[in-house]
Amino acid sequence: MTCGSVQLAAMLTEARARTQWLREGACVPQQRVTRDFSRSRARALKDIRAGVPVRQRAGMPKYKKKREALPTLEYTKRGFRLKAGSA
């Protein structure tokens, strides 16, 4: 099974339709996460196929442990706005 950005976007859309808590979150950061995952996985596979030495190649994406890593998310201008009176 492939795991490209198009397939992940379709899976996200399907999951948002089925899952209430996922639907409550903003879709833009969720899409960003799927694109970042797809890009890092593709780069790792490209390095493996090219025979890049292990110490130099990009590693496969991994899950972060909740208490051992800081949360990361790349924010873009798209999909966000500031409301008057909010802190």
N, C-alpha and C positions, 0 to 999 in steps of 0.2 A: 504494500500500500504506500502510495506517495503521501507526502506531508507538506505540500506547497502552500503558499499563502492563499490561493483560491480555494483549495479544499478546506483549509482551516477557517476561512471566512464563512463558508457554507456550514461547517460544523458549528460555528459560533451562532449563526442565525438560527439554526435548528435548536440549539441548546437554550437560547434566549426565549424561543417560543414555548419551550416546555418547562422552564425553570423560573419561578417567581423571583427568587433572590438575585438571579443573574440579570433579569429584566429590569430590576430596580436600579442597577448601576448604569453609569453612562457607557454608551457603546464605543465611543471614540478611544478611551484608554484600553478597552478590551481588544479592539481591532489592532491597536498599536502593539500590544503584547503578542498577538498572533503573528504580526508581520516581523517583529524582532526575533521571535522564536524561529520562524521560517528562514529568515536570513542567516542566523547563526548556524542552524542545522545544515543549510546548503553550503555554507563556507567550510564547515567541518568535513562534510562528505567530499567536497572538491579537493581539499587538502589530502584526504586519505587516498582518493583515486590518483592524485598526482604524485604520490609517494613522498610527500614532504616528511622529513624526520619528525618523530613524535614530539620532541622538545620544541619544535618550531611551529607545528601546526595548531590550528584552532581546535579547541575541544568541543565535544558535543554539549548542547545546553543541558544544564542540570537543575534540579529543584533546589531552592534555597531552604535551609532549615529555618523555621520561624524564629528561633531564639539565638541563632548564630550568625545571622546576616542582616544587614540593614535593608529595608524595602527600597526598591528602585522602580521608577516609572518615568518615562520621558514624556513631558507635557508639551503639547503643541498649541498654537493659537486656535486651531480649529476645534469647535465643539464646546468652548468654554466662554463664559461671560461673567461679569461682575454685576451684582445687583445692588441697587442703592440701599444703604442702610445695613448691609451685611458686613460683619467684621472679618 
